[in-house]
Amino acid sequence: MVIKVGLESIPPFYGAAFRFFVAVSILFIINIVRGSKIPSDKDSRKVYYMAGLLSFSIPFALVYWGQQYIPSSLSSILFALYPLIVGIFSHFMLRSEPLNIFKISGIILGFSGVVMIFARDIHWDTENTTLGMAAIIISSILQALSLVLIKKYGKDMDPFHLNFGGMLIGLLLLLLFAVTFENVSDIKLDSIGIGSVLYLGILGSVVTFSIYFWMLKRIEAVYLSLLAFVTPILAIILGAIILNEKLDVQIFYGGAFVLTGILLANGKDLLKSIFKPQKEN
């Protein structure tokens, strides 16, 4: 939603680039304050390039571009495919994280909940809607692949190092896209554009991805990806609190499906913890 609002003032590629310029600047300061040297060995550089290409450049270029042509409700549904894609990649690429009936059922139930919440608001505005949908789906596939690859090759890296290196690569590529395909004269540095860039750069990038990669060290990739179900619901709740937007019964039903789906996806681990034999003293 914030991306879509920002597009009213800043073209998509410049908007994404400005976002990561803010994020990279803050991460640079954080690493200096921490006295933490950013690794530059071959393996670390490989992870930076991987994250920059598959997480922070092409996917965000596609998201920002695609958001011009599709409503936020449709974006939310398409983004909700992310856990399923992560699950498929994890099953074949991470030996310790195979799909099971709990994960599959939970993902399907959670996705159904998101569809239930947003389906009635979907509409085709332009002929470019299909292209916008394709852009969002391809973005989700690339980000899912990136998450699994980082889990496999970079899970032990410091999140601030990983974010700085990956976002720096992403920033450079996004600037190349912007200079090649967009006009600087189209940028409007008004309060909406600046506010969008700052919000997405600080909260949407530095805070979110630092926590994200910190959690990736500790839980399975597919469990982490389930946050894609929760984010749109939180946005609706905030809208109700801040903007007094109405909450209808479909939101409550859909939210119940999402929460049940998340619990079900974790079902195998929950059962293990419940029925784990107690050690005798």
N, C-alpha and C positions, 0 to 999 in steps of 0.2 A: 504493500500500500504506500509506504514512504517513497519507494522507488518511483512509483507511478506519479505521485505528487511532484517529485523532483524533476520529472521529465517535462513538466510544464515550463521549466526555466532553463534547463541544461540538456543538450543533446545526449543520447544514451552513452556513447563511448567516453565522452568527456566527463559525464556524470560519474561513471564507474571509475575513471582514472583519478578524478578529484577525490573521490571517496578513499581510494587506496593511498593517495598522497598523504592525506590526513593520518591514516592508519600507520603507514610506514614511518612518518615523522614521529608519531607518539611512541611506536615500538622502538625506534632508534634511541630515544631519550630514556625509555624504560631500561633498555639493555645497558646504557651507559651508567645510569644511577645504580643498577644492580652490580655494576662492575663485572659484567658477564661478557666474555669474549665469544663472538658468534663463530661457530666452527666453519672452516672453509675447505675441509678435506674433500676428497673425491666423492665419498658416499653421501656426505651432507649436501654437497652441491647437486648431486643427482636427485635428492629428495626436494630441494628447493625448486629445481627446474620442473620436476613432476608436479609439485603443488602449484607453481606459478602458471603452468600451462593448463592443467586439468581442473584446478580449483578456482584460481583467481583471475584468469584472463579470458579465455574463450567462453567458459560458462557464464561469467558475469556480463560479458559483451552480449551474449545471446539473451540473457534474462532482461537486461536493460532495453535491448532492441525489441524483444518480443512483447514486453509490457506496454509498448505503445499501441498495440493492436488488439489486445484481449482484455476483458474486464478482470478486476482483481479476484472475483469469485472463481472464474475459470482457472486463473493462475494458482489459486489455493488447491484446487482439485488436482491439477497437473503436478504440482510440487509434492502432493501426497503419494505419488507413485514412487518417490525416492526410496522409502524403506524397502519396497519390493525389489527394486533394482539392486540396492545394497545387499539384500539377502541373497539374490542370485549370484552376484559377484563373490560374496563371502563364501558361499557354498562350494564354489569351484576353485577359489584362490587361497582360502584360509582353512587349512585342514582341521583346525580346532573349533571352527565356527560353522558347522553344517546347518542347513535348514532342517527343521523338524515340523511335525504337525502343529505344535503349539505356535511356533513362529509364523507359519503360513496362515493359520486360522486367525491369529491376532492381527497380522498385517491386513488381511482381507476385511476383517471387522472394523479396524481403525479407518481404512480407506473408505468403507461404506459410510462411516460416521461423518467424514469430511464431505463426501458427496451429498449426504442427507442435509447438511447445513447449508451448502452453497448452490445446489443444483438448480433451484428455482430462479436464481439470479443470473443464470447463464443466458447470454444472447449473442448472436453474431452481428457485430456492428459494421464490419467492412469485409471486403474480399481478402484482406490480409490476415484475417483471424486465423485461418488454417496455418499460415506461415508462422504467426506468432506462437501458436500451440506447438508447432514442430520445434521452434527455437527453445521453448521452455523444457520440452521433453528431452531434447539432445543435451541441454544444460544439466538436467537431472542425471542423465546417464554418465556424463563426464565427471560430475561431482561424486557420484556413487563410486565410480572406478577409482577416482583419486583417493577417496576415504579408505577404501580397501587396500590400495597400494601403500598409503601412508601407514596404515595399521601393520602391514607386512614388513615394510622397510624402514619406517621412520618413527615407530611408536615410542622409542626410547629418547627421542630428541626433546629438548626443552621447548615447550609450546611458544615461548616468546622468540626463540631463535627460528623455529620452523615458520612462524607467521611472518617474521621480518623478511626472511629469505624468499619465501613463496610470494608474499605480497609485493616485494620489490620487483621480482620478475614479472608478476602480473601487471603492476603499474607501468612498466616500460612497454610491455606489449599493448596494453590498452591505449597508451599515449600514441603508439604507432598507428593503431586502428583509427583513433580520433583524428590525428593529423591527416591521414590518408582519405578518410571518408566523410568528415564533417567540417563545418565552417565555424571558426572561432566567433564570427559575428553573430551566430545564433545563440550564444551564451548570454543569459540574463542573470547577473549577480544580484538578485533581489533576495528578500528575507526567506522566501520559500526555497529557492535553490540552495542558498548558503545553509539554511537550517537542515535541509535534507542531507547535504553532504556531511555536515558535522555529526548529525545523528547516526548516519550509516557508517561513517568513518570510525567514530568512537565506540558507540554501543553495538552497531551491527557488524563491526569488523574486529577491532582490538579486543573488546570484552567478550563478544560471542565466540570468536574462533579460538581465543586463548583458553577459555573454559572448555570448548569443544574438543580441542586436541589434548587437553589435560585429562578429560574424561575418557578419551579414546585409549589412553594407556591402561585404563582400569576396567572397562567394560567391553563387551562384544560390539563390533561395528554396527550390527543390525539393531541392537538395543539403543545405541546412540542415535541412529537414524530415525527412530520412532518420534523424536522431538518434532519432526516435520508434521506430525498429526496435531501436536499441541500448540504450535505457534499460531495458526490462524484462529484457534479458539481463544487464546490469550488476547489476540488483537481485537476480537469481538467484545470480550469482557472489558478491555480498556476503553473501547469505544462507548460502551454502555455507561461506564463510570465517568469518563471525562466529557463525552459529547452527548450524554443522555440518550444514546441510541436505543431503540426498542429491542428487547430480547424476546423472540417468539418461541413457541413450543418446539419447533424443529431444531433449534439450537440446543435445547436441553436433551432431546432424543439423540441427536448426532453426537453431542458431547459424551453422553452415556456410552454410546457405541465405541467412541475413541478410547475412553478410559478402560472399558472392558477389554478392548482389543490389545491395549498396552499390557494389561495384566495377563491376558491369555498368552501373548507372545513370550512373556517371561515365565510361563507356567511350569516348564520343566525345571528351571532353577528354583522356583518357589517351592515346588513339590520336594525337591532334593533337600532344601533347607528345613522344611517342615518334618519330613520323615527321616532325616539324617540321624543315624544311631548316636545316642549320647555316650560319651566316653565315661567309663566308670572311674571314680576316684580311687 
